[in-house]
Amino acid sequence: MIKLLIYAGMVLALGFGFSWLADRPGTLSVIWQGQLIEMSLMVAASIAVAFVAAVMLVWWLIRTVWTSPHSVRRFFRARKRDRGYQALSTGLIAAGAGNALLARKMAARSRGLLRADQEPLILLLDAQAALIEGRYDEARAKFEAMANDPETRELGLRGLYVEARRLGANEAARQYAEQAAEAAPYLSWAAEATLEHHAQSGNWQAALDLLDRQKAAHVLDKPTANRLRAVLLTAKASEAIEKDPAVARDNAVQALKFDKGFVPAALIAAQGYVREDNLRKAAAVLEQVWKIEPHPQVAALYVRARGGDTALDRLKRAERLQSLRPNHVESLLAVADAALAARDLAKAREKAMAAARMEPRESAFLLLADIEEAETGDDARIRHWMAQALKAPRDPAWVADGAVSETWRPTSPVTGKLDAFHWKVPYGQLSGPVEEGSLSAAEAAFASLPPVKPVSAEAKTGTVSASAPKAEPVIIRPDPVLEPAAATTVTDRKGEVMPFFGRPPDDPGVKQAIAEEPSSVAPPAPVTPQPSPVVVKAPAPVAAPEATEPVTAVPEPFFGRPPDDPGVKKPDQTSGDKTRLPLY
């Protein structure tokens, strides 16, 4: 463009000069070797311009002939270089696509057309072709050669780092990353790898210093740098919370300055304040995080921060959290849990059902099962809520690379990545299409809730009258000595609540005690024991001239029964003597 402008300027200058001479005619006389030569100024100017043009043309011809060998060599050299770069470009594309045959072919061609010392990308193409074909030792040698060249040092270290990670040589990978980070702190992969190594080894101060260098080199943007700094400070505080709570508190508070909604930092800061008996600042820190994002661990620490509080005091603190975020499921669950502990079952049920409607998940239904057990004790309703909890989505937890943890950790236990744990549902649950007019999961659970089973007065007293309706069969174990009258009175044990201790054991080596009868009844004849249980049904209600009194069975003692040892005699059943013989 500049040359074109210069050419146009020269043409305009010549045109202006000739027009100026045309407006001012004159004659030019020259005497040369006794001859007089006369011409006009226009002709003289034209001859001068033509002479200059002829000189320039002759000079160009001489220069072209003189430099023609070099021009020819340069032409063929440029053509060869262009072919080499074309082969190199094709080979790199083939290596990226995984075409090992074409990559190796283009590598050989580019090496023949280009010099490796002048074009380092040839080493990269050779290394990539070797990696595709599985020749890892050759590829590692190529990367080492690139690492020794100042121009390709970063590229060689990157290749060596990747190969070390592939082989599981973590120490070698760390050294390559540190060398790259020291030489070029703007390399994100080197800084990230070094940062993760410092985090895995617990060297938090070195990680913070490296993060400062990254921030100065403008490798990380401000939000990312602040987030990583908050994570590192929180990790440093979590290690010092048991040794030095004051230092841990200061680090956690500083972490909250970089990320105000970071829950782990808020928990550690609140724990530090609680250990100093500064509950006001602890509550302020937890309330600040709760306003940003409610978290169940924040609610648990806030409600139970003071050990001497009663259940009603904890309920008031939970309601305080609900007032900060009234329309959130965690607020409702916190109030429901505190109300259950305070035995305010009506409020607990109301809040738990509202939470289940808002977000039907496992913890909401489990809480409803606990409330049902405390309020009604109905096994059917309790089992209903437990079944809903099994079908409901799981609660959020700290998840990193598929690993679930109850507490937050700074690095992933699987990959070692920094800031990998996030509060989310461990896995997604696919749901079917929702038809129009169909109930939600919570509404369906509430609709299918069985009614409360009524408790009769007879069940409360533990007795059954003779005029009671026909009962279901009762399975009892046969006694070695079973009186006929006892068989008719066993059915009256239907509604009796027997204690656990003192009941006859299921050990067949210990026999049950003989049922006591009134002294007016003569002792019956011995009855042969039955090998299988006897099913006795309660008699159907019949009209009787006299109403019978309800019979209450008396639990028989465990100790003092005759064992099944054949060396010990049984009581004399023929004489009616029910005294038991001593063992020795």
N, C-alpha and C positions, 0 to 999 in steps of 0.2 A: 504494500500500500504506500509506503514511504517512497519507494523507487518510482512508482507511478506518479506521485505528486511532484517529485523532482523533474521527471521527464516533461510533465505538463508545464511546469514553471519555465524550463528551458525553451520550450516551443513558444510560449507566450513572450518570453524575453526577445527571442529572435524576431518574432513578428512585430513587436513594438519597435525594435531597432530599425528594421527595414522601413516601416511606416514613417519613422522620424526622418530617415534619410530621403525618402520620397518627397516629403514636404519641404526639404531644404536641398534643392538640386545644386550641383557644382561639378567642377572638372578637376581631375587629378592628373598632373603631368609628372612624368618620371623620365629622367635622362640616364640611361644606363649604357655604357660603352659607346658613347657618341650618338646614340639613337634616342629620339624623343618619343616617349610613349605617353599618350594622353587617353584618358577614360573618365567616365563619370564616376561619382562616388558610389552609386548603386552597384555598378559593375565591379568596382574595386572591393566592395564589401562582400559581394557574392563569391569572388575569387578567393578571398580570405577564408570565408566559411568553408568553401569546398576543399581548400588546402588542409584545413584543420581536420575535416572529416576523412580525407584521404590518409593523413598521417595516423589517425586513430585506427583506421581499418587495417593499414599495413602493420601497425603494432599488434593488433589483435591476432592477425594471421601468423606473425612471427612467434608470438607467445603461445599460440595453440600448437604450432608445430614443435616448439621446444618442450612443452609440458605434456605432449601426447602420450609418452610411455607411462608416466605417472598417472595420468587420467585413466588409461586403460587398466592399469593395475588396480586403481581405486574402484573402478566400475566392477571388475570381477570380484574384488574383495567385498564390496557392499552386497553384491548379489549372493555371494556365499554366506555372508552374515545373515542376510534376510532369510535364506533357506534354513540356516541353522536355528534362528529364532522361531521360524515357523514349525520346525520339527520339535523344538523345546516346548512350545506352546501346546502342540498336539499331544506330546508325551505327558505333560502335566494334566491335561484334561483327561487323558486315558487313565492315568494313575488315580485321579480323583474318582473316576467312574469304576475303577476296579478291573480295568482291562490290562492284565499283566503282560500279555503278549505284545500288544501295541505299545505299551509304555516302555518295555525293554527295547523294542525295535527303534522307537523314536529317541531313546536315550543313546543308543549306539550311533544313530545318524547325527544327532546334535553334537556328540562328542567328536565326531569326525569333521564336522563343519565349524565348530567353535572351540576355543581353547578354554579348558577348565579353570585356569588361573585368571582368565579375563571374565568369565561368566560363571559365578558360583551356583547358579540355579541348576547347572548340570549335576552337581553333587546331590542336590535335593531330589532331582528326578531319579538318579541312581538309587538313592536311599528309599524312595517311595516304591520303586519297582521291586527292590529287594524285600521290602516289607510285605508287599502283595504276594510275592512268591514264597514267603516264609523263610527267607535267608536273613535271620535277625542279626547274626554276628556281622555280616557284611554291612547291613544297614546301620548298626551301631558304630562301625568303623567310619562310615561316611559322615555320621553326625559328629563324631569326635573330630574329624578333619574340618568340618564347618565350625566347630566350637573353637578351634585354634586360629581361625581366620577372624581378624577384628571385624571384617565386613559382615560375616555371617555368624558371629558369636552367639547372638540371641537365638537365632534359628536353630543352631546346633544344640544349645542347652535345652531348648524346648523339646527337640526330638529325643535327647537323652532322658529328659524328665518323663516323657510319656512312656518310653521303653522301660524305665525303672519301675514305674507304677504298674505296668503290665506284668512284669516279672515278680511283683510283690516286694521289691527292694525299697522299702519306705525310707530307709536312712539315706541311700544314694539319691533317691528322688528329692529328699529334703535338701541335700547338699547342692544339687543342680538348681533347685528353685532359689536357694539363698544366694548362689553366685549370680543368677540372673537378676534377682531383686537388688543386690548391691550395685551391679553394673548399670541396671536400668530400672529404677523404682517405678517408672510409669508402666511397666508390664503388669497387667492385671492378673494374669495367670500365676506369675511368680509370686507376687505379693499375696494373692489369695492362698496359695499353697503354703507359703511361709507362715502366714497368719494362722492357718488351720493347724500347722505343726506346733506353733507356740501355744495354741489353745488346748491341743490334746495333751501336751506335756505340762500344762498348768502354769506356763510362764506368761502371766497376764500382763506384766509390765512391758516385756519385750513386744508383745502383740500390740499394746497401746502405742509404743514408740514407732513401730512399723506403720500403724494406721496414721500417725501424724505425718510421716514421710509421704505416704500415699495421698493424703489430703493436700500437702504442699505441692505435690507434683500434678495435682488436678486429675488424678486417676479416677477417683470416686466423686460422685455428686454429693451435695450436702446432705440430703435425706438418708442416703445409704451410709455415709460416714457416721452420721449421728446414731443411726440404728445399731451399727456394729460397735460403736463406742459404748452405748448403753448396755449391749450384751456383754461386752468384756468387763465393764465395771460391775455388773450384776454378778457375773461369774466370780470375780475377785471378792465381792462381798459375801457370796454364799460360802466360800471357804473360810472366811474370817468370822462368821457369825458366832461360832462356838468359842473361838479363842479370844477375839476382841470385838464385842458387839458394837462398840463405839465406832471403830474403823469401818466395820461392815455397814453400819447405818449411814455413815458419811458417803461411802462409795455408792450405796443404793440411792441416796437422795440426789447425788450428782448424776446418776444414771437417769433418774426421772426428769432431770432438766433437759436431757437430750431426747427422751421419749416419754412424754407425760402419761401415756396409757400403757406402759410396760408393767404387766401384772407381777412377774417375779421380782422386779425391783421394789415395787410397792410392798409386797409381802415381807421382804427382808428388812426394808426400812421400818415397817410397822413392828416387826419382831424386835428390832433394836430399841425402838422407843418403849415397847412394853417391858423389856428387861430393865429399862431405866425408870419404870413406873410413870412414864409420861404418856398416859392414855389419851390425852387431848390431841397431841401431835400424831399419835398413831391413828386415831380415828380420822383426823384431817387428811392424812395420806391415803387411807383406804377409801374415804368418801370421794376424793378427787379421782381416783382410778375408777370407782364404781359409777360415777357420772359419765365417764367416757365409754366404758364397756363393762357391764356387770359380769362378775366371775364368781363361781361357787366357792372357791378357796378364799376369795376376799370376804365373802359373806360369813364363812365359817370362822375366820380370824376376827372379824369385826364383832360378831355376836358373842364369842367366847374369849374375848381379850382379857376380861377381868374375871379371875377365878372365883371370887366370892359372890358373884351375882346369882340371884335366884332364877328360876325358870321364867317367872313373869318379867324380870328385868331383861333377860335375853330376848323375850318376845317383843318388848318395847324397842330394843335395839334393832331387831329385824324389821319392825314396822318403820323405823327411821330410814332404813335402807330402801324400803318400798316407797316411801315418800319421795326419795331422790329419783328413782326410776319406777314409776307406778305401773307402767304397761310393759313389763318385761317378765319373761318366764322365770328367770333366776330370782327376782324379787318375790314372786309368788311362792316359789319352792322354799325360799329361806323363811318366810313367815309361816308357811305350813309346818315346816320342821320344828320351828321354835314353839308354835302353838301345840303341836303334839307333845313336846316335852313338858309344856305347861299344863297339859290335860285340858286344853280348850279345844275339844274335839270338833265342835261345830265350825269354828273358824279354820281349823286345820283341814277339814274336809272341803270347805268352801274354796280355800286358796289352792289346795291340791287339784281339785276338779277344774278350776279355772286355768291352772298351769297345763293340765292334760289337754284341755280344749285348745289352748294356744299353741302348744307344741307337744303332741303325744309321743313321749319317749319313755325309756326304761325307768328312770328315777322317779318320774311322776306316778307311774302305776305301782311301783314298789312302795312309795310313800302312802298311797291309798290303801295298799294291803296292810301296812302297819296301823293306819288309822282304823281300818275295819276290825283288825284284831283287838285293838284297844277299846273300841266302842261297842261292837256287837259280839265279837268272838265267833261269828258264823263262819264255819269252815268252807262252805260253798262260795260265799262271797270273797273270802280270802283267796281261795284257789282261782276264782275268776280274775282277780286283779293280778295274781302271779302269772297266769296264762297270758294276759294282755302285756305284761312286762316282757315276757319271752318273745312275743311277736313284734313288739315296738322297736324302733331304731335305738341304737345304743347312744349313751350320753357322750358328749364331747370329752376329749382327753388330750394330753400332750402327745402328739404324733410326729415322728420324724422317720422318713424312709421306710414306712410300714411298721416301725417299732413304736409301741405304746408304753408310756410311762405315767405314773401317778404324779410325779413332780417334774418341774422344768429342768432341763439340762442345757448347757451352752453348746455342746457339740453332739452330732449324731453318733450313736454307738455302731452304726452300720458303715457309714462312709467317712465319718470324721468331719463332716461339713459343719462350719460355724453357723449358728443361728438357724438350725434346721427344725427345731421343735416348734410346733404351732398348735394352738388350741382349736381342735376341730374333731368331727366325728371320725372314728378310726376307719370306717369303711362306708361306702355308699350303699343304700338299699333301694333297689328298683321297685317301683310300685306300678300296678296295672292301671289301665285307663279308668278315669273317674267318670261314671255315667251321670247324666243330668238328674238331679233329684236324689242321688245316693248320699248316704250319711258319711261323715268323716270317720276316721279311726276312733277318735275319742267319743263321738256321739254313738257310734255302733257299740262301743264298750259299755257306755252308760245304759243304752237301751237293752242290752243283753244281760245286765246285772240281775242275778236272781234276787227275789225278795228275801227279807229277813225271816228266818225260820222261827215260828212262835214256840215258846217254851211253856209247856203245860205245868200245872201246879204239882202233879204227881211226880214229874221229872225233877222239880225243884226239891220235893221232900224225900225223894228216893224210895217211895213205896208204891205198890200196885194193889188195888182192891180186887176182891174176887169177882166183882161184877164188871171188870174192865173188859173191853172188846178183845177179840182174839188177836194174840200177838204172833210175831214171827217165830219160827223154830229157834231154840237155843241149844247150842252144841256144848255139852259138858263132858268132862272126862270121867270114865267109870271108876268107882271106888272098889277096892278089893272087898270091902264089907259094906254093901249098900242096902239099907233097909227099904222095904217097900214104901213106907210112909215118906221116906226122904225123897223118893222119886216124884212124888206129887207136890212136894214143897219146893223143889228146885226151880220150877217154872215161876215161882214168885220172886226170883232174883232178877227178873228182867229189868226193872228200873232201878236197881240198887247200884250205888256208886261204891265200888270196893277199893280200899286203899292199896297202894303198890306194895309197901312193905307189910309183911304178915300174911300175904296170900300164898296158897300152896304153889310151889315151884313146878316147872314143867319137867323136872328131872324124873324119869320113870323109876329111878332107884329109891325115891322117897314117896311114900304113899300118903294119900290124903287122910285127914283125921275122920274119925267116925262121927257122923252127925248126932248131936245130943238130942235125946227124946225125953218127954216127960216120964217121971218115975212110975206113973200109973200104967204105962204101956209095957207089955211083956217084951222081952228081947226077941227079935225075929231069928229065924233060922239063917245060917250062913248062905251067902249067894256067891256063886262062882264068878270070878272077875271076867269082864268082857274085853277082848283084845282091841276093840275099836270104839270110838266115841259114840255115845248114845244121843240121838236127837229127840228131844222131848218138846212137845208143843203145849202151849198153855191151853187149858180146857176152854171150850166155848162157853159163853155166859148162859147159864140155865137158871130157871126159877128155883130158888131154895127156900125152905120154910124159914130159915134163920140166916141172917147175914153173918158172914165170917169176918173175923178181924184181919186186917192186913198183917202179913207175916214179914218180918224183916230178918234177913239172913245175917248171921254173926260171923265175921271172918275168923277162921281158925288159925291158931298159932303155927309158925313154921317149925320152931324148935320143940322137941318133946314128942315127935312122931316116931313110930317104930320103923327102923330102916329095913331095907330088903336083904340084909345080911342073913343067909340061912342059918348062921350060927346063933342067932338071937331068936328066941321064941316070940311068937306073936301073942297077943292077949287071948285069954281063954274065952272064946266066943260062945262056947256051949253053956257056960255058967252065967253068962251075962255080965261078967266082970270086965269093965272097960279100963281097968288100971293098966298102966304101961310098965313093962319090965325094964329094969336098968340095963344099960349096954354092957356093963362089966359085972 
